[in-house]
């Protein structure tokens, strides 16, 4: 079995992480949010800005000199409702060739160590449409569903609903 090193991301890793992120986007083929070449460049700029931030975590899985996976997320403080200190993972990706070899577990374990040191009480994440329940299968508990609508769609919906009868309360 290959030996993977899990390292905290550095500026030297950015080209690798950009490549992996572009593969993640290609695999997901999500229609929202829109990720094109310009947004891949924005990803690099954002990653470079976030690396030195104490509330940001990104680790990479390395074999030899090649980065084959990464996990990144950020801490945030919820002003109302416990737990107040929460981590929101943004991206997790492992190249197909290195999947089912424990890389994800190693990346998550490194993240858990960091979360423990930061005294973070919980992790909250969103799941891409079409991949529902992947995190539930990993032991996460669902509590929130997120939806999206464009402002023009919302404007149209608002006009359509303005003349519609009020929905009955949920039972």
Order of alpha helices (4+ residues) and beta strands (2+ residues): beta-alpha-alpha-beta-beta-beta-alpha-beta-alpha-alpha
